[in-house]
Amino acid sequence: MELVSAVPANIPSELSWWQQDVRSSFTIKNLPPLSGNIEVDVLIVGGGFTGMWTALTLKKREPSLRIAIVDAYRCGDGASARNGGNVHGYWGALPTLLPMYGAQKSLEAAELGTLAQRKLRHFAETHDVWWTEEGYLRVATSAAQRSKLNDFMKVAETLGFPSSVRRLSKSNLSELCNSPRFEEGLLFEEGATVHPARLAHFLREEVISAGVQVYEDTPVLRVSKGEPCQVNTARGGVTARDVVLATYTGTMSVPSVYKATTLFSSFPVMSNANELELERLNYRVARGIADLRMFTHYFRRTRDGRILMGSGSGPIAIGGKHSASDLRSDQRSADRAAIGLQRFFPSIAKAGIAARWGFPIEVTSDRLPYFGTISGSRIHYGSGYSGHGVNATVIAGECLASIILRTADRWSTSPFCKRDRLRFPPEPFRFVGGALIRNAIVTCEDAQDAGLRQPLIARGIADIPRMIGMRIGTR
Ligand SMILES: Cc1cc2nc3c(=O)[nH]c(=O)nc-3n(C[C@H](O)[C@H](O)[C@H](O)COP(=O)(O)OP(=O)(O)OC[C@H]3O[C@@H](n4cnc5c(N)ncnc54)[C@H](O)[C@@H]3O)c2cc1C
């Protein structure tokens, strides 16, 4: 199969604030590209969080494995170093998972997220990745969002885990973070924030020192199944028993991924630092927060006194075209994030914006990632994080390692590897329908936030995904 080119990751003006920060703190040189032919047990295409956690997990489970990672750019410079750095598993997703998968599978997914969180915490003990573990806050900013809090509490009581989540009144919330927009909230015990580019940087160092061969600036052009598989790059080739496509949105070239995944984009802005003002707002620790819109505003403070505000309502890609430039730079989407900052934290917005950026997001119909194998081959893949990959890529590492080592365990038999996924329609219906629904949802949610009635037609269109059982919308 031909692989699509990676999303451009080396354009200086498009780097995230996190990447600029890491570049100013560490001197990092790209590793030499692959030239000539090599033979390994496992070749991982793509050195983001997915590829690097998979390599480290495999090395830990079977140290003698010969593993190589090949990346089109520098490992970690894709989505992994450009996200919001909010870290949480799947407890908050239970109200929507429960009707689709039942109690047992839904709880299994949430428990694996807890194990992933533990592994991240362990990594952070020895690497300065700005890890702050203070739970995860979901806030309601309208009556419609408040009713979602009720739904969640009902599910928590039914499934028997009410103690891991706490309902907060407006005044409770103001003690944690005093925004004029917050009406009520839920504080999940499990949740953290991280500096994503530092995490990517230290993972890359760990991978290299674990003895994984790493080749950068090496786009993979083609992967052919066989025993062994053959992989072609511009100036070399790899023979490998197993190949992992850890190429994020590039996995859209796998037909089974394409059918169940659609591409959106997400745009964060990072404010200038204003530690004194954050202190005045009682926003003292870097706890991650998101509202309960379908296209959420997600935000968090940083260790050095800034607020990152992101909006997951960027443009939709046509087909699998993940390199379209509007997925990385779209003025209206970046403005929506900046307006979010202004609404939630007007006094911080006054300090100005230090950086803005955007990047594609691969969203599945149930918003869970999926890890699997292309039938009749030893080519594996992992993607579909739906804007929620810092924790889930640790799950990816475990699941893909179990799949490669052919181990039947709680990872390889989990819903992340074994479940039926709803399919999206083919093009052009996918793009036209997706764009219509996205615009309708944004219109309705803007009206709710402003305390206005939702336009009737927009409301009807916005309800379509739910009526057919999809959980569409991103972080
Ligand atoms: C703006 C934004 C905000 C987000 N916020 C959050 C958040 O707050 N919390 C959260 O949990 N998640 C968040 N996410 C999601 C999270 O960033 C991703 O799910 C995660 O980083 C995916 O990791 P990955 O390794 O699969 O992808 P990537 O990090 O993109 O790695 C894929 C790698 O594959 C390489 N590649 C692709 N094709 C080829 C090829 N043909 N040959 C060689 N190499 C190739 C690329 O160069 C890249 O390095 C956000 C995402 C975005 C875009």
The ligand as an ORCA input file, in Angstrom:
! r2SCAN-3c Opt
* xyz 0 1
  C      -4.632     21.132     18.525
  C      -4.733     19.813     19.238
  C      -5.064     19.790     20.590
  C      -5.125     18.568     21.267
  N      -5.331     18.580     22.622
  C      -5.261     17.430     23.314
  C      -5.341     17.446     24.731
  O      -5.434     18.500     25.378
  N      -5.301     16.245     25.375
  C      -5.173     15.064     24.699
  O      -5.171     14.003     25.329
  N      -5.030     15.034     23.348
  C      -5.059     16.176     22.645
  N      -4.881     16.153     21.285
  C      -4.667     14.859     20.595
  C      -3.219     14.343     20.669
  O      -2.310     15.378     20.381
  C      -3.030     13.211     19.651
  O      -4.071     12.273     19.796
  C      -1.706     12.477     19.812
  O      -0.634     13.377     19.852
  C      -1.518     11.478     18.664
  O      -0.204     10.978     18.685
  P       0.361     10.198     17.417
  O       1.682      9.686     17.768
  O      -0.652      9.213     16.960
  O       0.445     11.312     16.277
  P       1.667     12.297     15.896
  O       2.283     12.900     17.079
  O       1.136     13.234     14.859
  O       2.746     11.327     15.264
  C       2.617     10.775     13.976
  C       3.992     10.811     13.338
  O       3.945     10.065     12.132
  C       4.807     10.684     11.203
  N       4.399     10.243      9.860
  C       3.179     10.354      9.285
  N       3.193      9.827      8.046
  C       4.446      9.362      7.826
  C       5.089      8.712      6.735
  N       4.451      8.438      5.590
  N       6.397      8.377      6.877
  C       7.078      8.634      8.018
  N       6.505      9.258      9.078
  C       5.216      9.615      8.986
  C       4.600     12.170     11.448
  O       5.687     12.936     10.970
  C       4.444     12.219     12.959
  O       5.657     12.517     13.621
  C      -4.872     17.347     20.568
  C      -4.554     17.370     19.210
  C      -4.474     18.583     18.547
  C      -4.101     18.594     17.090
*
